[in-house]
Amino acid sequence: MGDWANGLKSKVKEKLSDTKERDLRFFRIEEFLRNVTRTGEFSTKCPRCASYKIDIEAVVEKIDEAIQVPGKSRREYDGLISMLSTHMRKEHDFYPPYYYTYLYSSVGTVLGLILGFLVYKFYPSSDFITFVVGFIIGILSGNMVGTRKDKKIRNENRLM
């Protein structure tokens, strides 16, 4: 499967050789190429990855058009990269950088505010400060747990 992925990667690099670096980053070409490699690796065991190979080949044929000209080709490319990213995250445990930090920080913030509200309701003599304390506790604890989990993913080379 390495030949399939390497062939497509070289074809993409050849077609996009004149493209600006800024456009390559904006359209997540490096992420797309990494997902092409992973799709090639997992296609023997994962039927969904095997079906994505056909879509990837079709998009690679028109990738220069997709990057340069807005329209149907770009929508197909955007849809494919989103589907690949979602599939790699859900089925093969690859995550974007800081995925859990953002997720747990937002959940911690909401839970901290709820905790602050409950303390405020049970102890009315406390002031608005309970909301602030709940917010701080929630965001810090969520951030710490998320950072720890992201570090584990980074150590296992499971970054998208």
Order of alpha helices (4+ residues) and beta strands (2+ residues): alpha-alpha-alpha-alpha-alpha-alpha-alpha-alpha
